[in-house]
Amino acid sequence: MYGDPSAGVRQRPLHVVAGRSLVVWEMQLVSPPDDPDHCPPGVAWIMSLDSGRFDRVSLYHAARPEPPPAPAAA
């Protein structure tokens, strides 16, 4: 949790959904220019609430895109 921000990773909000018992933040993860593969491209923060306070937090990271196939040898 502390290593990514200190490495220069930033989060940009994409979507936010909030209800009485659940909050969802969908975030884009922006890796630093000197380490573009530091983090996956995004994360969803799923937070459950109990009496208006965060009770539980789960993070779900987006899959990294598949690299393009190598060109066939001639």
Sequence and secondary structure as in RCSB ss.txt:
>XXXX:A:sequence
MYGDPSAGVRQRPLHVVAGRSLVVWEMQLVSPPDDPDHCPPGVAWIMSLDSGRFDRVSLYHAARPEPPPAPAAA
>XXXX:A:secstr
  HHHHTT EEEEEEEEE SSEEEEEEEEE  TT TTSS SEEEEEEEEETTEEEEEEEEE             
